[in-house]
């Protein structure tokens, strides 16, 4: 005989506290709803398993539920619900004292407390779910007019774009870190790459760069993005919608390309309108944040201090493997593959950092923060290891698809403490175009990359302009001196 749904909800109320924590955390982010699925599943499975173990010991559903709820709220650092529950215990204790004098048992008190707590837990979950549902239903759309593609030649070979987040141009590397990029550039030249000596980005924010790339225009020219909304979350949501809209990809599809993407841990910057999304299994930035802001996660990182860095390294390698594997897999249609790698961007996790514990402030600060000087001292070996991984991937892509166009580019440069902002837009670009169907200028910027792939005869965007984004507010920008930004 099936158990009534009311009794199931009453018995599993600790799950509601865990799900509420995930939903409240998600509501403060611009992430797509798909990033919720795994954290919610893990939360439910772990709490149900914990409650089952406790029930096996105490043999009472109400007592097991109360014990599990307290443990869950402590581990998730949900202090407000815990204080409310403590207040409820005090109130019920006082209100049942007279009942106890009339013969009520301790079990009766526990059962009553469990039922009231269950109502509170599920009500809290409903309240937490409302802003999530509203944010998804009111997700803005850029509604940019689709471009007129005209008669475009059919594509014959794959295009692979490895977006290396925060990779500085050679002169910026030398100025900030004393790193000579000549050996890496020579390795690329030997593989048929041309390195753009004056490449530069248009934005210091990844979201702004990607939005401009997939629209082929500056962000302020994209419909609905002319004015920055108030609040970081809404700005990220607007940009996420613009990236999803991606009108310039219509030109690629008109040429027969299948659009495939490998997202970074920041899935709010993912090209969600791609025909296929190859998501690495490693931890996302949202999942990392859930752990980082909970007592359970802090204890986990205390016992496994390298876990987050191991996950980061693994994700970079997995992303490269997915891009290579996509090209190696036979297909009737050519593919446009955009793989976004959060490297050499912080954390400084490769090279010497693979053997020694990272000296950064994590978990007391964001993992992806451009960190203190102790981190930057490891940057040269970190970059060298990233270069080796990229060259290996290039060799495998070329072996699998000899005629593929391969582009290595960054969304922005890197600014070390006290350095000039111009380094933030000194970005790296190199391309291998076996059939020379596309010619990229020496001063190429991201806004023009996909435009020129779609239409090699297109003129680069003029005048060149660049903007610096405010911290955590990508659409709040300041023109960078020396450019034509309005």
Secondary structure, 3 states (H helix, E strand, C coil): CCCCHHHHHHHCHHHHHHHHHHHHHHHCCCCCHHHHHHHHHHHHHHHHHHHHHHHHHHCCHHHHHHHHHHHHHHHCCCHHHHHHHHHHHHHHHHHHHHHHHCCCCHHHHHHHHHHHHHHHHHHHHHHHHHHHHHHHHCCCCCCCCCCCCCCCCCCCCCEEEEEECCCECHHHHHHHHCCCCHHHHHHHHHCCCEECCCCCCCECCHHHHHHHHHHCCCHHHCCCCCCCCCCHHHHHHHHHHHHHHCCCHHHHHHCCCEEEEECCCCHHHCCCCCCEECCCCCCCHHHHHHHHCCHHHHHHHHHCCCHHHHHHHHHHHHHHHHHHHHHHCCCCCCEEEEEEECCCCCCCCCHHHHCCCCCCCCCCCCCCCCCCHHHHCCHHHHHHHHHHHHHHHHHHHHHHCCCCEEEEECCCCCCCCCCCHHHHHCECEEEECCCCCCCCCCCCCHHHHHHHHHCCCCCCCCCCCCEEEECCEEEEEEECCCCCCC
